[in-house]
Amino acid sequence: MSSEWKTKELSDTFLENVRGAIPLAETQFEVMHKMISLWFPEVGLAMDLGCGDAVVGRALLSKFPSAELVCVDFSESMLDSAREHFSKTDAVHFVEADYSSSDWTGTLNDFGGFDVIVSGFSIHHQTDEKKQEVYSEIYGLLNPGGVFLNLEHVSSSTKEVEAAFDDYFIDSLYEFNRKANPEIERQTVVEKYYNRTDKQENILAPLEEQCDWLRRIGFQDVDCFFKIFELTLFGGRKPGRKDL
């Protein structure tokens, strides 16, 4: 993963100007909660991989407050943002690790297996080959029956659909930014959107291909559980736990 993401400037830009503008975020979390509740309702240990400010992990704990959470990110500034949200609990752990490296899972040896692993808008920065390696490593970290859910940015089927998504997302960014600055013009948002440093870091892959990768690795019940344009929630579960 690019070292650009280790800078506080880029981290703050994403957290303050992009993450909060993602449309239908609450619906995404509701679907995530539903799948976990059905497949692993008594979550003991969970991971938020590429956690950023741990917005996905926080959403998970809001539904499963007795769970223990491990937040993993390679950016110290992102982990600092996450720590600010968990200052009053000892049930959340923070691990600085780069999952694009081959030995990142070794940093988690003290925790044992995970019941649930979630990730939010992070893995798409990896090459397709590395994405598949990370999915395999996630599979290895899960307990039998463990659930993996990836809230992710995927590629559009055509350039025309991609343009439609861009326009849709710019609308959302515009409304989000107007709350802080009612005088902001849409064209200003357009220019910032297309010139963002983090946008250049995107390596998007088709949803269908990624689901096939998960199936080949061994995940079962793989599907897309939410999708609006390029924003998706997909994943599956590791075999071996008796269905409830």
DOVOZA-556539 format. One record per residue (C-alpha): chain; residue number from 1; x, y, z. Coordinates in Angstrom, 2 decimals, padded with zeros to 5 digits. Layout:
N
@unit=A; pos=NUM; X=X; Y=Y; Z=Z
...
END
This chain:
244
@unit=A; pos=1; X=000.00; Y=000.00; Z=000.00
@unit=A; pos=2; X=001.27; Y=003.47; Z=-000.80
@unit=A; pos=3; X=003.07; Y=005.30; Z=001.99
@unit=A; pos=4; X=000.90; Y=008.32; Z=001.14
@unit=A; pos=5; X=-001.76; Y=006.87; Z=003.41
@unit=A; pos=6; X=000.60; Y=007.15; Z=006.39
@unit=A; pos=7; X=000.49; Y=010.94; Z=006.19
@unit=A; pos=8; X=-001.85; Y=012.75; Z=008.55
@unit=A; pos=9; X=-002.86; Y=015.14; Z=005.75
@unit=A; pos=10; X=-004.23; Y=012.39; Z=003.51
@unit=A; pos=11; X=-005.83; Y=010.57; Z=006.43
@unit=A; pos=12; X=-007.62; Y=013.72; Z=007.56
@unit=A; pos=13; X=-008.72; Y=014.56; Z=004.02
@unit=A; pos=14; X=-010.36; Y=011.16; Z=003.62
@unit=A; pos=15; X=-011.95; Y=011.06; Z=007.06
@unit=A; pos=16; X=-013.23; Y=014.64; Z=007.00
@unit=A; pos=17; X=-014.21; Y=015.08; Z=003.35
@unit=A; pos=18; X=-014.98; Y=011.64; Z=001.89
@unit=A; pos=19; X=-015.86; Y=008.99; Z=004.48
@unit=A; pos=20; X=-018.77; Y=010.94; Z=005.94
@unit=A; pos=21; X=-020.26; Y=011.54; Z=002.50
@unit=A; pos=22; X=-020.63; Y=007.88; Z=001.56
@unit=A; pos=23; X=-024.34; Y=007.44; Z=000.73
@unit=A; pos=24; X=-026.59; Y=004.98; Z=002.54
@unit=A; pos=25; X=-023.92; Y=004.23; Z=005.16
@unit=A; pos=26; X=-026.50; Y=003.35; Z=007.81
@unit=A; pos=27; X=-028.19; Y=000.90; Z=005.45
@unit=A; pos=28; X=-024.84; Y=-000.74; Z=004.77
@unit=A; pos=29; X=-024.28; Y=-001.20; Z=008.50
@unit=A; pos=30; X=-027.80; Y=-002.54; Z=009.00
@unit=A; pos=31; X=-027.15; Y=-005.21; Z=006.38
@unit=A; pos=32; X=-023.78; Y=-006.01; Z=007.97
@unit=A; pos=33; X=-025.47; Y=-006.41; Z=011.34
@unit=A; pos=34; X=-028.12; Y=-008.67; Z=009.87
@unit=A; pos=35; X=-025.64; Y=-011.07; Z=008.25
@unit=A; pos=36; X=-023.51; Y=-011.32; Z=011.38
@unit=A; pos=37; X=-026.59; Y=-011.81; Z=013.57
@unit=A; pos=38; X=-027.72; Y=-014.69; Z=011.38
@unit=A; pos=39; X=-024.36; Y=-016.39; Z=010.93
@unit=A; pos=40; X=-022.42; Y=-015.70; Z=014.15
@unit=A; pos=41; X=-024.71; Y=-014.04; Z=016.68
@unit=A; pos=42; X=-022.39; Y=-014.45; Z=019.68
@unit=A; pos=43; X=-019.30; Y=-012.61; Z=018.49
@unit=A; pos=44; X=-016.34; Y=-013.06; Z=020.78
@unit=A; pos=45; X=-013.43; Y=-011.61; Z=018.83
@unit=A; pos=46; X=-013.69; Y=-009.41; Z=015.74
@unit=A; pos=47; X=-011.28; Y=-007.50; Z=013.53
@unit=A; pos=48; X=-011.64; Y=-004.25; Z=011.62
@unit=A; pos=49; X=-008.99; Y=-004.61; Z=008.90
@unit=A; pos=50; X=-007.66; Y=-001.38; Z=007.40
@unit=A; pos=51; X=-009.73; Y=000.29; Z=010.07
@unit=A; pos=52; X=-009.11; Y=003.99; Z=009.45
@unit=A; pos=53; X=-011.03; Y=005.70; Z=012.24
@unit=A; pos=54; X=-012.75; Y=002.37; Z=012.93
@unit=A; pos=55; X=-016.17; Y=003.51; Z=011.73
@unit=A; pos=56; X=-016.97; Y=-000.06; Z=010.62
@unit=A; pos=57; X=-015.67; Y=-001.54; Z=013.86
@unit=A; pos=58; X=-017.70; Y=000.97; Z=015.85
@unit=A; pos=59; X=-020.80; Y=000.01; Z=013.92
@unit=A; pos=60; X=-020.10; Y=-003.63; Z=014.69
@unit=A; pos=61; X=-019.68; Y=-003.00; Z=018.43
@unit=A; pos=62; X=-022.89; Y=-000.97; Z=018.51
@unit=A; pos=63; X=-024.72; Y=-004.21; Z=017.67
@unit=A; pos=64; X=-022.41; Y=-006.62; Z=019.52
@unit=A; pos=65; X=-021.25; Y=-004.65; Z=022.57
@unit=A; pos=66; X=-019.80; Y=-007.68; Z=024.37
@unit=A; pos=67; X=-017.39; Y=-008.44; Z=021.52
@unit=A; pos=68; X=-013.66; Y=-007.77; Z=021.68
@unit=A; pos=69; X=-012.34; Y=-005.79; Z=018.71
@unit=A; pos=70; X=-008.91; Y=-005.62; Z=017.08
@unit=A; pos=71; X=-008.34; Y=-002.56; Z=014.88
@unit=A; pos=72; X=-005.61; Y=-003.07; Z=012.28
@unit=A; pos=73; X=-004.12; Y=-000.35; Z=010.10
@unit=A; pos=74; X=-000.68; Y=000.52; Z=008.78
@unit=A; pos=75; X=-001.21; Y=004.26; Z=009.29
@unit=A; pos=76; X=-000.43; Y=005.57; Z=012.76
@unit=A; pos=77; X=-002.53; Y=008.67; Z=012.08
@unit=A; pos=78; X=-005.52; Y=006.49; Z=011.21
@unit=A; pos=79; X=-005.02; Y=004.43; Z=014.37
@unit=A; pos=80; X=-004.83; Y=007.64; Z=016.40
@unit=A; pos=81; X=-008.22; Y=008.62; Z=014.96
@unit=A; pos=82; X=-009.58; Y=005.21; Z=015.94
@unit=A; pos=83; X=-008.19; Y=005.46; Z=019.47
@unit=A; pos=84; X=-010.05; Y=008.71; Z=020.04
@unit=A; pos=85; X=-013.35; Y=006.85; Z=019.65
@unit=A; pos=86; X=-012.46; Y=004.07; Z=022.11
@unit=A; pos=87; X=-010.85; Y=005.96; Z=024.97
@unit=A; pos=88; X=-013.32; Y=004.56; Z=027.51
@unit=A; pos=89; X=-013.01; Y=000.84; Z=026.80
@unit=A; pos=90; X=-010.37; Y=-001.84; Z=027.28
@unit=A; pos=91; X=-012.06; Y=-004.26; Z=024.86
@unit=A; pos=92; X=-010.50; Y=-002.68; Z=021.77
@unit=A; pos=93; X=-006.91; Y=-003.34; Z=020.69
@unit=A; pos=94; X=-004.86; Y=-001.46; Z=018.10
@unit=A; pos=95; X=-002.32; Y=-003.14; Z=015.85
@unit=A; pos=96; X=-000.10; Y=-001.27; Z=013.43
@unit=A; pos=97; X=000.41; Y=-003.69; Z=010.55
@unit=A; pos=98; X=000.62; Y=-003.50; Z=006.78
@unit=A; pos=99; X=-001.47; Y=-006.29; Z=005.30
@unit=A; pos=100; X=000.23; Y=-005.79; Z=001.94
@unit=A; pos=101; X=003.32; Y=-007.40; Z=003.52
@unit=A; pos=102; X=003.70; Y=-011.17; Z=003.69
@unit=A; pos=103; X=004.11; Y=-011.38; Z=007.47
@unit=A; pos=104; X=001.33; Y=-009.14; Z=008.74
@unit=A; pos=105; X=-000.70; Y=-011.99; Z=010.25
@unit=A; pos=106; X=002.16; Y=-012.64; Z=012.67
@unit=A; pos=107; X=001.29; Y=-009.43; Z=014.48
@unit=A; pos=108; X=-002.00; Y=-011.07; Z=015.51
@unit=A; pos=109; X=-000.61; Y=-014.24; Z=017.08
@unit=A; pos=110; X=-001.59; Y=-013.13; Z=020.59
@unit=A; pos=111; X=-005.29; Y=-013.01; Z=019.72
@unit=A; pos=112; X=-006.12; Y=-016.45; Z=018.34
@unit=A; pos=113; X=-008.90; Y=-017.00; Z=015.81
@unit=A; pos=114; X=-011.50; Y=-014.42; Z=014.86
@unit=A; pos=115; X=-015.26; Y=-014.91; Z=014.72
@unit=A; pos=116; X=-015.82; Y=-011.94; Z=012.43
@unit=A; pos=117; X=-013.52; Y=-009.91; Z=010.18
@unit=A; pos=118; X=-014.84; Y=-006.74; Z=008.56
@unit=A; pos=119; X=-013.13; Y=-004.26; Z=006.29
@unit=A; pos=120; X=-014.29; Y=-000.92; Z=004.92
@unit=A; pos=121; X=-013.02; Y=000.68; Z=001.73
@unit=A; pos=122; X=-009.45; Y=-000.48; Z=002.19
@unit=A; pos=123; X=-008.55; Y=-003.65; Z=000.27
@unit=A; pos=124; X=-009.30; Y=-002.06; Z=-003.11
@unit=A; pos=125; X=-005.97; Y=-000.25; Z=-002.86
@unit=A; pos=126; X=-004.19; Y=-003.58; Z=-003.42
@unit=A; pos=127; X=-003.42; Y=-005.24; Z=-006.74
@unit=A; pos=128; X=-005.77; Y=-008.05; Z=-007.74
@unit=A; pos=129; X=-003.09; Y=-010.62; Z=-006.91
@unit=A; pos=130; X=-002.59; Y=-009.14; Z=-003.45
@unit=A; pos=131; X=-006.35; Y=-008.89; Z=-002.88
@unit=A; pos=132; X=-006.60; Y=-012.65; Z=-003.36
@unit=A; pos=133; X=-003.69; Y=-013.23; Z=-000.99
@unit=A; pos=134; X=-005.32; Y=-011.04; Z=001.65
@unit=A; pos=135; X=-008.63; Y=-012.87; Z=001.26
@unit=A; pos=136; X=-006.80; Y=-016.18; Z=001.76
@unit=A; pos=137; X=-005.06; Y=-014.81; Z=004.85
@unit=A; pos=138; X=-008.40; Y=-013.61; Z=006.22
@unit=A; pos=139; X=-009.80; Y=-017.11; Z=005.66
@unit=A; pos=140; X=-006.91; Y=-018.54; Z=007.66
@unit=A; pos=141; X=-007.49; Y=-016.13; Z=010.55
@unit=A; pos=142; X=-011.19; Y=-016.98; Z=010.91
@unit=A; pos=143; X=-012.55; Y=-019.55; Z=013.31
@unit=A; pos=144; X=-014.76; Y=-022.31; Z=011.84
@unit=A; pos=145; X=-017.99; Y=-020.63; Z=010.77
@unit=A; pos=146; X=-016.34; Y=-017.22; Z=010.98
@unit=A; pos=147; X=-017.76; Y=-014.40; Z=008.88
@unit=A; pos=148; X=-015.92; Y=-012.07; Z=006.50
@unit=A; pos=149; X=-017.75; Y=-008.99; Z=005.22
@unit=A; pos=150; X=-016.09; Y=-006.45; Z=002.95
@unit=A; pos=151; X=-017.67; Y=-003.03; Z=002.56
@unit=A; pos=152; X=-015.88; Y=-002.10; Z=-000.60
@unit=A; pos=153; X=-015.42; Y=000.02; Z=-003.70
@unit=A; pos=154; X=-015.56; Y=-002.12; Z=-006.85
@unit=A; pos=155; X=-015.28; Y=-001.37; Z=-010.55
@unit=A; pos=156; X=-018.24; Y=-000.52; Z=-012.76
@unit=A; pos=157; X=-019.21; Y=-002.75; Z=-015.67
@unit=A; pos=158; X=-018.73; Y=000.03; Z=-018.26
@unit=A; pos=159; X=-017.31; Y=003.54; Z=-018.50
@unit=A; pos=160; X=-020.84; Y=004.87; Z=-018.79
@unit=A; pos=161; X=-021.86; Y=003.27; Z=-015.51
@unit=A; pos=162; X=-018.66; Y=004.56; Z=-013.91
@unit=A; pos=163; X=-019.57; Y=008.09; Z=-015.03
@unit=A; pos=164; X=-023.02; Y=007.68; Z=-013.52
@unit=A; pos=165; X=-021.50; Y=006.60; Z=-010.21
@unit=A; pos=166; X=-019.10; Y=009.55; Z=-010.23
@unit=A; pos=167; X=-021.99; Y=011.96; Z=-010.75
@unit=A; pos=168; X=-024.04; Y=010.28; Z=-008.02
@unit=A; pos=169; X=-021.18; Y=010.34; Z=-005.54
@unit=A; pos=170; X=-020.32; Y=013.96; Z=-006.32
@unit=A; pos=171; X=-023.93; Y=014.85; Z=-005.49
@unit=A; pos=172; X=-023.45; Y=013.19; Z=-002.11
@unit=A; pos=173; X=-020.12; Y=014.93; Z=-001.53
@unit=A; pos=174; X=-021.66; Y=018.26; Z=-002.46
@unit=A; pos=175; X=-024.50; Y=017.92; Z=000.03
@unit=A; pos=176; X=-022.08; Y=016.74; Z=002.72
@unit=A; pos=177; X=-019.72; Y=019.69; Z=002.18
@unit=A; pos=178; X=-022.58; Y=022.20; Z=002.09
@unit=A; pos=179; X=-023.32; Y=021.38; Z=005.74
@unit=A; pos=180; X=-019.96; Y=022.88; Z=006.70
@unit=A; pos=181; X=-019.83; Y=025.50; Z=003.95
@unit=A; pos=182; X=-023.21; Y=026.51; Z=002.49
@unit=A; pos=183; X=-021.47; Y=028.74; Z=-000.03
@unit=A; pos=184; X=-019.42; Y=025.99; Z=-001.66
@unit=A; pos=185; X=-020.05; Y=025.48; Z=-005.39
@unit=A; pos=186; X=-020.60; Y=022.08; Z=-006.92
@unit=A; pos=187; X=-017.80; Y=022.65; Z=-009.43
@unit=A; pos=188; X=-015.37; Y=023.02; Z=-006.54
@unit=A; pos=189; X=-016.45; Y=019.62; Z=-005.26
@unit=A; pos=190; X=-016.11; Y=018.17; Z=-008.77
@unit=A; pos=191; X=-012.53; Y=019.40; Z=-009.06
@unit=A; pos=192; X=-011.57; Y=018.08; Z=-005.62
@unit=A; pos=193; X=-013.17; Y=014.73; Z=-006.41
@unit=A; pos=194; X=-011.25; Y=014.12; Z=-009.60
@unit=A; pos=195; X=-007.96; Y=015.48; Z=-008.24
@unit=A; pos=196; X=-007.92; Y=013.67; Z=-004.88
@unit=A; pos=197; X=-004.62; Y=011.94; Z=-004.11
@unit=A; pos=198; X=-006.38; Y=008.91; Z=-002.67
@unit=A; pos=199; X=-008.46; Y=008.49; Z=-005.85
@unit=A; pos=200; X=-005.23; Y=007.73; Z=-007.70
@unit=A; pos=201; X=-004.61; Y=004.89; Z=-005.24
@unit=A; pos=202; X=-007.75; Y=002.98; Z=-006.27
@unit=A; pos=203; X=-007.24; Y=-000.40; Z=-007.97
@unit=A; pos=204; X=-010.82; Y=-001.49; Z=-008.51
@unit=A; pos=205; X=-011.87; Y=-005.03; Z=-009.38
@unit=A; pos=206; X=-015.27; Y=-006.37; Z=-010.50
@unit=A; pos=207; X=-017.58; Y=-007.56; Z=-007.74
@unit=A; pos=208; X=-018.29; Y=-010.88; Z=-009.50
@unit=A; pos=209; X=-014.59; Y=-011.72; Z=-009.80
@unit=A; pos=210; X=-013.98; Y=-011.01; Z=-006.14
@unit=A; pos=211; X=-016.87; Y=-013.23; Z=-005.10
@unit=A; pos=212; X=-015.43; Y=-016.00; Z=-007.27
@unit=A; pos=213; X=-012.06; Y=-015.55; Z=-005.57
@unit=A; pos=214; X=-013.71; Y=-016.03; Z=-002.18
@unit=A; pos=215; X=-015.46; Y=-019.19; Z=-003.35
@unit=A; pos=216; X=-012.23; Y=-020.67; Z=-004.69
@unit=A; pos=217; X=-010.50; Y=-019.94; Z=-001.40
@unit=A; pos=218; X=-013.19; Y=-021.93; Z=000.41
@unit=A; pos=219; X=-015.73; Y=-019.42; Z=001.68
@unit=A; pos=220; X=-019.33; Y=-020.60; Z=001.51
@unit=A; pos=221; X=-022.58; Y=-018.65; Z=001.06
@unit=A; pos=222; X=-020.64; Y=-015.97; Z=-000.81
@unit=A; pos=223; X=-022.80; Y=-013.19; Z=-002.15
@unit=A; pos=224; X=-023.28; Y=-009.46; Z=-002.53
@unit=A; pos=225; X=-025.56; Y=-008.27; Z=000.25
@unit=A; pos=226; X=-025.71; Y=-004.59; Z=-000.69
@unit=A; pos=227; X=-024.83; Y=-002.67; Z=-003.83
@unit=A; pos=228; X=-025.37; Y=000.81; Z=-005.15
@unit=A; pos=229; X=-023.23; Y=001.54; Z=-008.19
@unit=A; pos=230; X=-019.61; Y=000.88; Z=-007.11
@unit=A; pos=231; X=-020.31; Y=000.64; Z=-003.37
@unit=A; pos=232; X=-020.89; Y=-002.90; Z=-002.15
@unit=A; pos=233; X=-021.00; Y=-005.18; Z=000.85
@unit=A; pos=234; X=-019.99; Y=-008.73; Z=-000.02
@unit=A; pos=235; X=-018.44; Y=-011.72; Z=001.69
@unit=A; pos=236; X=-019.13; Y=-015.17; Z=003.05
@unit=A; pos=237; X=-018.37; Y=-017.51; Z=005.92
@unit=A; pos=238; X=-015.84; Y=-020.19; Z=006.65
@unit=A; pos=239; X=-017.25; Y=-023.73; Z=006.82
@unit=A; pos=240; X=-017.07; Y=-025.82; Z=009.92
@unit=A; pos=241; X=-019.60; Y=-024.40; Z=012.39
@unit=A; pos=242; X=-022.97; Y=-026.00; Z=012.82
@unit=A; pos=243; X=-025.63; Y=-023.70; Z=011.41
@unit=A; pos=244; X=-027.84; Y=-022.10; Z=014.01
END
